[in-house]
Amino acid sequence: MEYNESEFLIETIVPKNELIISRTDLKGVITYVNDTFAQISGYEKEELIGNPHNIVRHPDMPKKIFRQMWEKLQNKQKWEGVIKNLRKDHGFYWVHAIISGVYKDNHLVEYKSIRTPITYETKLKYQKLYDQYRNIDKENIRRVVYS
């Protein structure tokens, strides 16, 4: 996989005191986003709502992370982890995410996600870890080409 758009290398920093919040239906289609999510992702709220949440999935993210997430959610557990997201302009941002089911009368009705900023050191740690996962699983390998 090659990305030769310079924006792919531009990181948007999530402000320290901000929360990125979203909700999805049971198929992962976005039903709600807060202003911070729209601002950080580079999308308008109307562009996000009605689309699959993976609209912001960065290609650096190993598939195994999302398999683990769905496995936990299907077992009525919350999932917590670090995610690198793709902005509309092809830049990126890192977050710590907590995702859980929302239940009414013991019946799963939607998913909610709360994301917060992480440190530079944590970003480096997880970029290296995710690169290793993708190598082991023979997924697309990140390669930046300057022309």
NORGIHU-V396342 format. One record per run of one state. SS is the DSSP state (A for helix, B for strand, O for the rest). FROM is the first residue (numbers start at 1). TO is the last residue. If there is no record, write none. Layout:
ss = {SS SS}
from = {FROM FROM}
to = {TO TO}
This chain:
ss = {O B O A O B O B O B O A O A O B A B O A O B O B O B O A O B O}
from = {1 2 4 6 10 11 12 20 25 29 34 35 42 45 49 52 53 57 58 63 75 79 87 92 105 107 117 120 137 143 145}
to = {1 3 5 9 10 11 19 24 28 33 34 41 44 48 51 52 56 57 62 74 78 86 91 104 106 116 119 136 142 144 147}
